[in-house]
Amino acid sequence: MTSDQDFDVLIVGGGPVGMLLAAELRLAGVRPVVLERLPERSPHSKAFGLHARSLESLDRRGLLARFRDGARSWNNGHFAGLDEWVDFSLLDSRHGYALLSEQTRTERLLEEHARGRGAEIRRGHEVTAVRQDADGVVADIVAPGGAYTLRAAYAVGCDGGRSLVRRAAGIGFPGTGGRVTARLGDVVLADPEHAPMGMERTGRGLLFCVRLDDTYHRVATFDFERGKNPDDDLDLEELSASLREIWGDDLGAHSPRWLSWFTDSACQAERYREGRILLAGDAAHTHFPVGGQGVNLGLQDAFNLGWKLAAEIHGWAPEGLLDSYDRERQVPARKVLENTRAQIALMNPDPYVTDLRLLFTDLMRREQVNRHLAEMLSGVTVRYPVEGPGHRLLGDFARDLDLRTGDGKCTLPELLHEGAGVLLDLDGTGRIGEAFEEWGGSVSAPARVRHVRAECDEEPDLAGLLVRPDGYVAWAADRAASDGEVGDGLRAALRAWFGTV
């Protein structure tokens, strides 16, 4: 075993969020270890899709082509199982679509990325206890080779809704209890050509059915009346009974390769940090998996946290930077919990809800409403509260700008591949470069911030952008701004987000 001194961060949980976080930390020169209790990656997928904001973020690490290779995409999705589709092509994004990437595939690609960056991943290593003191965190671990302990500066719980790390940190997990029971199975159907596809609502609940491959379908029932003992597993007999109850026919389902169940409980951690312990993904928030938002929400946690935690470990993080992770990521999770609860309300089989569904369907035919829902599900309207002059781009996700530099043509996403911040200088007067050097950029670049002089036809009025490693705008100024506004504002933003040199 590697000694505990060889790691800066213990990541508990090796799902997509844990793997991405490990890669982000390695990108920033930090030494993480991923501790995953399962000896092998699960072949079953709870989540299937990646939305626009996740695709935009993956593009900023040079990973998008890898994810798109061989994967299908579609331009629409459902909201609460209504008849009118949400149209993702309405998004103001170069990735106005959803990508079919099963959770197990997403996890595999991110694990390959993390290993390629040098992250150590230990499968079959179960963390049984976590405790912290003023100087670090200690984890007790049970592994095939015997029990051992690891110590590191920080620990991040990416270990799911029942997170041991969250409980060890004493962080509350309030929310709403489960009223709807979903039973699902990856099964073979007796007559798949005549099976209902998509979401169907009946007077007794909902049925979801989709083809997975040439042999298997995923079927799921959503029962608004009959609960389930939380200690019991789901078997084929119970799933078939639920199909008959809700659809009137068990579809001849047989030969299950995976059976699972969950409820519509929706909970969110009271805080995402307690001392040297942090939470990400389902350990920080859980909700009903409708609209395909869960894994995307967790991946954005990892993009937000990775560079900030690395800055803290390297010792250059300005005061409050690591705490901004909690402040920035709480609101997007809260909004996802709210919209999934709203979708559950619209899915209720009660006849009194039917007219509400018809009204909502009619509203979705209006482009403005449909675009609003597409933006909500895809996460592209997330904007962080960044202090500074109220520029129109401040706190927003930096657009996919096409640039011309001294080295040729490139895009803004390409400049972010190595995980450093980017100071995009479009001004041409030298005042941005002067302010950067006064901050100390000639010493720190490119480890923290990369200064890039470029031209951009898409933003003729823009003087410059300071883009954080996660792709969000920390400072922006127009050409019309005074020298004092540009210099003072830029230096203040550099100190606020990238410390002093």
Residue pairs with C-beta under 8 A, 6 or more apart in sequence:
1 145
1 148
2 33
2 120
4 149
4 150
4 151
4 152
5 151
6 31
7 31
7 32
7 33
7 120
7 150
7 152
8 25
8 30
8 31
8 32
8 152
8 153
8 154
8 313
9 25
9 30
9 31
9 32
9 33
9 152
9 153
9 154
9 155
9 156
9 309
9 313
10 32
10 33
10 35
10 127
10 130
10 137
10 139
10 150
10 152
10 154
10 155
10 156
11 18
11 21
11 22
11 32
11 33
11 34
11 35
11 155
11 156
11 158
12 18
12 35
12 127
12 130
12 139
12 155
12 156
12 157
12 158
12 159
12 164
12 165
13 34
13 35
13 36
13 157
13 158
13 159
13 160
13 163
13 281
13 283
14 34
14 35
14 36
14 38
14 107
14 111
14 121
14 123
14 158
15 103
15 107
15 158
15 160
15 281
15 282
15 298
16 103
16 106
16 107
16 110
16 281
16 295
16 298
16 299
17 158
17 280
17 281
17 282
17 295
17 298
17 299
17 301
17 302
18 34
18 36
18 156
18 158
18 280
18 281
19 34
19 107
19 110
19 111
19 113
19 114
19 121
20 110
20 113
20 114
20 299
20 302
20 303
20 306
21 32
21 156
21 158
21 280
21 302
21 305
21 306
22 32
22 34
22 114
22 117
22 119
22 121
23 61
23 110
23 113
23 114
23 117
23 119
23 306
24 302
24 303
24 305
24 306
24 307
24 310
24 419
25 31
25 32
25 119
25 306
25 309
25 310
26 32
26 114
26 117
26 118
26 119
27 61
27 117
27 306
27 418
27 419
28 306
28 307
28 310
28 311
28 314
28 419
28 469
29 310
29 314
30 309
30 310
30 313
30 314
32 119
32 120
33 119
33 120
33 121
33 122
33 150
33 152
34 114
34 119
34 120
34 121
34 122
35 122
35 125
35 126
35 127
35 139
35 141
35 150
36 121
36 122
36 123
36 124
36 125
37 124
37 125
37 126
37 127
38 123
38 124
39 123
39 124
39 144
40 123
41 104
41 107
41 108
41 111
41 123
42 104
43 104
43 258
44 104
44 186
44 257
44 258
44 260
45 102
45 103
45 104
45 105
46 103
46 260
46 289
46 294
47 102
47 103
47 106
47 289
47 292
47 294
47 295
48 100
48 101
48 102
48 103
48 292
49 77
49 98
49 99
49 100
49 101
49 292
50 58
50 67
50 98
50 99
50 101
50 106
50 295
50 296
51 88
51 98
51 292
51 293
51 296
51 377
51 378
51 379
52 88
52 91
52 93
52 95
52 96
52 97
52 98
52 378
52 379
52 380
53 296
53 300
53 378
53 379
53 380
53 382
53 397
54 295
54 296
54 299
54 300
54 379
55 64
55 67
55 95
55 97
55 99
56 93
56 94
56 95
56 380
56 397
56 400
56 413
56 471
57 299
57 300
57 303
57 470
57 471
58 64
58 67
59 95
59 400
59 413
60 413
60 416
60 417
60 471
61 113
61 416
61 417
61 419
62 414
62 417
63 109
63 113
64 95
66 109
66 113
67 99
67 101
67 106
67 109
68 99
71 99
71 100
71 101
71 105
72 99
72 100
73 97
73 98
73 99
73 100
74 88
74 97
74 98
74 100
75 87
75 88
75 89
75 96
75 97
75 98
76 85
76 86
76 87
76 88
76 89
77 85
77 86
77 88
77 98
77 291
77 292
77 377
78 85
78 86
78 198
78 199
78 291
79 86
79 291
79 343
79 364
79 373
79 377
80 290
80 342
80 343
80 344
80 346
80 347
80 357
80 360
81 198
81 199
81 200
81 201
81 206
81 208
81 346
81 347
82 346
82 357
82 360
82 361
82 364
83 361
84 361
84 364
84 365
84 370
86 364
86 370
86 373
86 374
86 377
87 370
87 371
87 374
88 96
88 97
88 98
88 374
88 378
89 96
89 97
90 96
90 367
90 370
90 371
90 374
91 371
91 374
91 375
91 378
91 380
92 380
93 378
93 380
93 400
94 400
96 374
98 292
98 378
101 109
103 295
106 295
111 121
114 121
115 121
122 143
124 143
124 144
125 141
125 142
125 143
126 141
126 142
126 143
127 139
127 140
127 141
127 159
127 164
127 165
128 140
128 141
128 142
128 164
129 139
129 140
129 164
129 168
130 137
130 138
130 139
130 140
130 155
130 157
130 164
130 165
130 168
130 169
130 277
131 137
131 138
131 168
132 138
132 155
132 169
132 275
132 276
132 277
135 153
136 151
136 152
136 153
136 154
136 276
137 151
137 152
137 153
137 154
137 155
137 276
137 277
138 149
138 150
138 151
139 149
139 150
139 151
139 155
140 147
140 149
141 147
141 148
141 149
141 150
153 276
153 313
154 276
154 277
154 278
154 309
154 312
154 313
155 165
155 276
155 277
155 278
156 165
156 277
156 278
156 279
156 280
156 305
156 309
157 163
157 164
157 165
157 166
157 169
157 277
157 278
157 279
157 280
157 283
158 279
158 280
158 281
158 283
158 298
159 165
159 283
160 281
160 282
160 283
161 267
161 282
161 283
161 286
163 279
163 282
163 283
165 277
165 279
165 283
166 173
166 269
166 279
166 283
166 284
168 277
169 274
169 275
169 277
169 279
170 274
171 269
171 270
171 271
171 274
171 279
172 269
172 270
173 267
173 268
173 269
173 270
174 267
174 268
174 270
175 265
175 266
175 267
175 268
175 286
175 337
176 264
176 265
176 266
176 267
176 341
177 263
177 265
178 227
178 262
178 263
178 264
178 265
179 224
179 263
179 264
180 222
180 223
180 224
180 263
180 264
180 288
180 344
181 222
181 223
181 226
181 227
181 228
181 261
181 262
181 263
182 220
182 221
182 222
182 223
182 261
182 262
182 263
182 264
182 288
183 220
183 221
183 223
183 228
183 234
183 238
183 239
183 242
183 259
183 261
184 208
184 218
184 219
184 220
184 221
184 239
184 259
184 260
184 261
185 218
185 219
185 220
185 234
185 236
185 239
185 253
185 256
185 258
185 259
185 260
186 212
186 216
186 217
186 218
186 256
186 257
186 258
186 259
187 216
187 217
187 218
187 219
187 236
187 239
187 253
187 254
187 255
187 256
187 257
188 215
188 216
188 217
188 253
188 254
188 255
189 195
189 217
189 219
189 251
189 252
189 253
190 251
190 252
190 253
190 254
191 251
191 252
192 211
192 217
195 209
195 217
195 251
196 207
196 209
196 247
197 209
197 210
197 211
198 208
198 209
198 210
199 206
199 207
199 208
200 206
200 207
200 208
200 209
200 247
201 347
201 349
201 357
202 246
202 247
202 248
202 349
203 349
203 351
204 223
204 225
204 245
204 246
204 349
205 221
205 222
205 223
205 224
205 225
205 245
205 246
205 349
206 221
206 222
206 246
206 347
206 349
207 219
207 220
207 221
207 222
207 243
207 246
207 247
208 218
208 219
208 220
208 221
208 222
209 217
209 218
209 219
209 220
209 251
210 217
210 218
211 217
212 218
216 257
219 239
219 243
219 251
219 253
221 239
221 242
221 243
221 245
221 246
221 247
222 246
222 347
223 242
223 245
223 246
224 348
224 349
224 350
226 242
226 245
227 263
228 234
228 261
228 263
233 259
234 259
234 260
234 261
235 259
236 253
236 254
236 256
236 259
239 253
239 256
239 259
240 250
240 253
241 250
243 249
243 250
243 251
243 253
244 250
262 288
262 289
263 288
264 287
264 288
264 340
264 341
264 344
265 286
265 288
266 286
266 287
266 288
266 337
266 340
266 341
267 285
267 286
268 284
268 285
268 286
268 330
268 333
268 334
268 337
269 279
269 283
269 284
269 285
271 326
272 278
272 279
272 280
272 284
272 301
272 325
272 326
272 329
272 330
273 279
273 322
273 323
273 325
273 326
278 305
278 309
278 325
280 298
280 301
280 302
280 305
281 297
281 298
281 301
281 302
282 294
282 298
284 298
284 301
284 329
284 333
285 297
285 333
285 336
285 337
286 294
287 293
287 294
287 336
287 337
287 340
287 341
288 340
288 341
288 343
288 344
290 340
290 343
290 344
290 347
291 339
291 340
291 343
291 377
292 377
293 336
293 339
293 340
293 377
293 379
294 336
296 378
296 379
297 332
297 333
297 336
297 379
300 329
300 332
300 379
300 382
301 329
303 470
303 471
304 325
304 328
304 329
304 470
305 325
305 329
306 419
306 469
306 470
307 419
307 468
307 469
307 470
308 317
308 321
308 322
308 324
308 325
309 322
309 325
311 317
311 321
311 322
311 498
311 499
312 321
312 322
316 448
316 498
316 499
316 500
317 499
318 495
318 496
318 497
318 498
318 499
318 500
321 497
321 499
327 385
328 384
328 385
332 379
332 382
335 376
339 376
339 377
345 353
346 353
346 356
346 357
346 360
363 369
364 370
364 373
375 381
380 397
382 397
383 395
383 396
383 397
384 395
384 472
385 395
386 394
386 395
386 472
386 473
386 474
387 496
388 394
388 474
388 475
388 489
388 492
388 493
389 477
389 485
389 489
391 475
391 476
391 477
391 478
392 476
393 462
393 465
393 473
393 476
394 473
394 474
394 475
394 476
395 472
395 473
396 472
396 473
397 471
397 472
397 473
398 412
398 465
398 467
398 471
398 472
398 473
399 412
399 458
400 411
400 412
400 413
401 411
401 412
401 424
401 456
401 458
401 459
402 409
402 411
402 456
402 457
402 458
403 409
403 410
403 411
403 412
403 415
403 424
403 452
403 454
403 455
403 456
404 454
404 455
404 456
405 452
405 453
405 454
405 455
406 453
410 454
412 422
412 424
412 467
413 471
415 422
415 424
415 450
415 452
415 467
416 422
416 467
416 469
416 471
418 446
419 469
420 446
420 447
420 448
420 449
420 450
420 469
421 448
421 449
421 450
421 466
421 467
421 468
421 469
421 474
421 497
421 498
422 449
422 450
422 452
422 465
422 466
422 467
423 432
423 436
423 441
423 449
423 450
423 451
423 452
423 464
423 465
423 466
423 467
423 490
423 494
424 452
424 454
424 456
424 464
424 465
424 466
424 467
425 432
425 433
425 436
425 451
425 452
425 453
425 454
425 464
426 454
426 455
426 456
426 459
426 462
426 463
426 464
426 465
427 463
427 464
427 479
427 486
428 453
428 455
431 483
431 486
431 487
432 463
432 464
432 486
432 490
433 451
433 453
434 487
435 486
435 487
435 490
435 491
436 442
436 445
436 449
436 451
436 490
436 494
438 487
438 491
439 490
439 491
439 494
439 495
439 500
439 501
440 500
440 501
441 449
441 451
441 494
441 501
443 501
444 498
444 501
445 451
448 498
448 499
449 466
449 494
449 498
456 462
461 478
461 479
461 480
462 476
462 477
462 478
462 479
463 477
463 478
463 479
463 481
463 486
464 475
464 476
464 477
464 486
464 490
465 473
465 475
465 476
466 473
466 474
466 475
466 476
466 490
466 493
466 494
466 497
467 473
467 474
468 474
468 497
474 493
474 496
474 497
475 489
475 490
475 493
475 494
477 485
477 486
477 489
477 490
481 489
